[in-house]
């Protein structure tokens, strides 16, 4: 196979994207409340949880293979973060609007996270247009891990039937993870703004 899908990192990225679309199909079924049976609904939530886990986990696989075998490409550099954003933001939006997960993922938090992603994408394009570098930093990687954990936690909480004590524990942990997602997302956005400001200041001095 030739072209951008000649190597496994790009193939995995494409598979992840279509996996995210399948996940959204399952979540759409849940959001429309078309599953009247509690067992069927719980089964669909379990399916969406494990789909999310698999698709999110493969993000680390394609990056690892690309670095190990030196298969980094322009397609992967664009498609990989794009797929990440589609997966995370799409899952968060569904979690915010579904009646049984909306209390864990407030809509305003999703809006803030979406605004951050749009801002950073714009800054990255501007800096790279001027010849600068805008690589993902430690904050960005931490943000991605926390976001995945928070979304997975929301689905995990609703995917299984828990005893009251365990449900109380998991619900408290999910609230902490969602707030941690907000903090790390805003923090990483501020870090990128500072990086851009320093780059532009250096440009002016030159």
C-alpha positions as CSV (number, residue, x, y, z in Angstrom):
1,X,0.0,0.0,0.0
2,X,1.4,3.4,-1.0
3,X,0.6,6.9,0.0
4,X,-0.1,8.2,3.5
5,X,-1.4,4.9,4.6
6,X,1.7,3.0,3.7
7,X,2.7,2.7,7.4
8,X,0.9,1.6,10.5
9,X,0.9,4.9,12.5
10,X,-1.3,6.6,9.8
11,X,-3.4,3.6,9.5
12,X,-4.1,3.5,13.2
13,X,-4.9,7.2,13.2
14,X,-7.5,6.5,10.4
15,X,-8.9,3.6,12.3
16,X,-9.2,5.7,15.5
17,X,-11.1,8.3,13.6
18,X,-13.7,5.8,12.3
19,X,-13.8,4.3,15.8
20,X,-14.7,7.7,17.1
21,X,-17.6,7.9,14.6
22,X,-18.9,4.5,15.7
23,X,-18.7,5.7,19.3
24,X,-20.8,8.7,18.4
25,X,-23.3,6.5,16.7
26,X,-23.8,4.5,19.9
27,X,-24.0,7.7,22.0
28,X,-26.5,9.2,19.6
29,X,-28.8,6.2,20.2
30,X,-28.5,6.8,23.9
31,X,-29.0,10.6,23.7
32,X,-32.3,10.1,21.8
33,X,-33.5,7.8,24.6
34,X,-34.6,5.2,22.0
35,X,-33.6,2.3,24.3
36,X,-36.5,1.9,26.7
37,X,-35.1,-1.3,28.3
38,X,-32.7,-0.5,31.2
39,X,-30.6,-3.5,30.4
40,X,-30.3,-2.5,26.7
41,X,-29.4,1.0,27.7
42,X,-26.8,-0.1,30.2
43,X,-25.4,-2.5,27.5
44,X,-25.1,0.4,25.1
45,X,-23.3,2.6,27.7
46,X,-20.9,-0.3,28.4
47,X,-20.3,-0.6,24.6
48,X,-19.6,3.2,24.4
49,X,-17.3,3.0,27.4
50,X,-15.1,0.2,26.0
51,X,-15.1,1.8,22.5
52,X,-13.9,5.0,24.1
53,X,-11.1,3.2,26.0
54,X,-9.9,1.4,22.9
55,X,-9.9,4.4,20.6
56,X,-8.3,6.7,23.3
57,X,-5.6,4.1,24.1
58,X,-4.5,3.7,20.5
59,X,-3.5,7.4,20.5
60,X,-0.4,6.3,22.4
61,X,0.2,3.4,20.0
62,X,0.4,5.4,16.8
63,X,2.6,8.0,18.3
64,X,4.9,5.4,19.8
65,X,5.2,3.6,16.4
66,X,5.8,6.8,14.5
67,X,8.7,7.8,16.9
68,X,10.2,4.4,17.2
69,X,10.4,3.7,13.5
70,X,10.9,7.3,12.5
71,X,7.6,7.4,10.5
72,X,6.5,10.9,11.5
73,X,4.7,12.4,8.6
74,X,2.8,15.7,7.8
75,X,-0.4,13.7,7.6
76,X,0.1,12.2,11.0
77,X,1.2,15.6,12.5
78,X,-2.2,17.0,11.4
79,X,-4.5,14.0,11.5
80,X,-3.5,12.7,15.0
81,X,-4.3,15.8,17.0
82,X,-7.4,16.4,14.9
83,X,-8.6,12.9,15.7
84,X,-7.9,13.5,19.4
85,X,-10.0,16.6,19.4
86,X,-12.9,15.0,17.5
87,X,-12.9,12.1,20.0
88,X,-12.6,14.1,23.2
89,X,-14.8,17.0,22.3
90,X,-17.4,14.8,20.6
91,X,-17.6,12.5,23.7
92,X,-17.8,15.5,26.0
93,X,-20.6,17.1,24.1
94,X,-22.6,13.9,24.1
95,X,-21.9,13.5,27.9
96,X,-23.1,17.0,28.5
97,X,-26.5,16.6,26.7
98,X,-27.4,13.0,27.7
99,X,-29.8,13.1,30.7
100,X,-27.9,10.4,32.7
101,X,-24.5,11.9,32.2
102,X,-25.2,15.6,32.0
103,X,-24.8,16.2,35.7
104,X,-21.2,15.0,35.5
105,X,-20.2,17.0,32.5
106,X,-21.6,20.6,32.7
107,X,-22.2,22.2,29.3
108,X,-20.2,25.4,30.3
109,X,-17.1,23.3,31.0
110,X,-17.3,21.8,27.5
111,X,-17.7,25.3,26.0
112,X,-14.5,26.5,27.8
113,X,-12.6,23.4,26.6
114,X,-13.8,23.9,23.1
115,X,-12.8,27.6,23.2
116,X,-9.3,26.6,24.4
117,X,-8.9,24.1,21.6
118,X,-9.9,26.7,19.0
119,X,-7.6,29.3,20.5
120,X,-4.5,27.0,20.6
121,X,-5.2,25.8,17.0
122,X,-5.3,29.4,15.8
123,X,-2.1,30.2,17.7
124,X,-0.3,27.2,16.4
125,X,-1.2,28.0,12.8
126,X,-0.1,31.7,13.2
127,X,3.3,30.8,14.9
128,X,4.1,28.1,12.3
129,X,3.2,30.5,9.5
130,X,5.8,32.9,10.9
131,X,8.4,30.1,10.9
132,X,8.2,29.2,14.6
133,X,7.7,25.9,16.3
134,X,4.6,25.0,18.3
135,X,5.2,21.5,19.6
136,X,2.9,19.8,22.2
137,X,4.4,20.4,25.6
138,X,4.1,18.5,28.9
139,X,0.9,20.5,29.9
140,X,-0.8,19.5,26.7
141,X,0.0,15.8,27.2
142,X,-1.2,15.9,30.8
143,X,-4.3,17.7,29.7
144,X,-5.0,14.9,27.1
145,X,-4.6,12.1,29.8
146,X,-6.8,13.9,32.3
147,X,-9.5,14.5,29.6
148,X,-9.5,10.9,28.6
149,X,-9.7,9.8,32.2
150,X,-12.6,12.1,32.9
151,X,-14.7,11.1,29.9
152,X,-14.0,7.5,30.6
153,X,-14.9,8.0,34.2
154,X,-18.3,9.5,33.3
155,X,-19.1,6.5,31.0
156,X,-17.7,4.0,33.5
157,X,-20.0,5.4,36.3
158,X,-23.1,4.9,34.2
159,X,-22.0,1.6,32.5
160,X,-22.4,-0.6,35.5
161,X,-24.7,-1.1,38.5
162,X,-22.8,-0.1,41.7
163,X,-23.6,-0.6,45.3
164,X,-24.5,2.8,47.0
165,X,-21.1,3.1,48.7
166,X,-19.2,2.4,45.5
167,X,-21.4,4.7,43.5
168,X,-20.8,7.5,46.0
169,X,-17.0,6.9,45.7
170,X,-17.0,6.8,41.9
171,X,-19.2,9.8,41.6
172,X,-17.0,11.9,43.8
173,X,-13.9,10.8,41.8
174,X,-15.6,11.7,38.5
175,X,-16.4,15.2,39.8
176,X,-12.7,15.6,40.7
177,X,-11.6,14.4,37.3
178,X,-13.9,16.7,35.4
179,X,-12.7,19.7,37.4
180,X,-9.1,18.5,36.9
181,X,-9.9,18.5,33.2
182,X,-11.0,22.1,33.3
183,X,-7.9,23.2,35.3
184,X,-5.4,21.4,33.1
185,X,-7.1,22.4,29.9
186,X,-7.1,26.1,30.9
187,X,-3.6,25.8,32.3
188,X,-2.2,24.3,29.1
189,X,-4.0,27.0,27.1
190,X,-2.4,29.8,29.2
191,X,1.0,28.1,28.7
192,X,0.6,28.2,24.9
193,X,-0.5,31.8,25.0
194,X,2.7,32.7,27.0
195,X,4.8,30.7,24.5
196,X,3.2,32.6,21.6
197,X,3.8,36.0,23.3
198,X,7.5,35.1,23.9
199,X,7.9,34.1,20.3
200,X,6.3,37.3,19.0
201,X,8.4,39.4,21.3
202,X,11.5,37.7,20.0
203,X,10.4,38.3,16.5
204,X,10.0,42.0,17.2
205,X,13.5,42.2,18.7
206,X,15.0,40.5,15.7
